[in-house]
Amino acid sequence: MPWTKETYPDSLKYFMAPVRNKAIEIANALLADGADEQRAIAIATSKAEEWATNRGMKIRKANAPETKK
């Protein structure tokens, strides 16, 4: 199922909008290439975080719960 700015996986709900949108873009491209949803979400999340870090962008909202790394 392709995702949009309005409908996306719960795992992206605490991301800042530009990072979440990048993750959605990446995940949808992976789905189009035949990846399964779980793998697409995992890869897209990682790559969107990397994208934001490289640009000095804030990744998560202030009210986001702590994440495990």
Residue pairs with C-beta under 8 A, 6 or more apart in sequence:
1 31
1 37
2 28
2 31
2 32
3 9
3 24
3 27
3 28
4 24
5 17
5 20
5 21
5 24
8 20
8 23
8 24
9 27
9 41
11 41
11 45
12 20
12 23
12 24
12 41
12 45
13 20
14 60
14 61
14 63
14 64
14 65
15 23
15 48
15 59
15 60
15 61
16 52
16 57
16 58
16 59
16 60
16 61
18 52
18 57
19 48
19 49
19 51
19 52
19 57
19 59
19 60
20 48
22 47
22 48
22 51
22 52
23 41
23 44
23 45
23 47
23 48
24 44
25 44
26 40
26 43
26 44
26 47
26 48
27 40
27 41
27 43
27 44
28 40
30 39
30 40
30 43
30 44
31 37
31 40
35 43
49 59
52 58
52 59
53 59
60 67
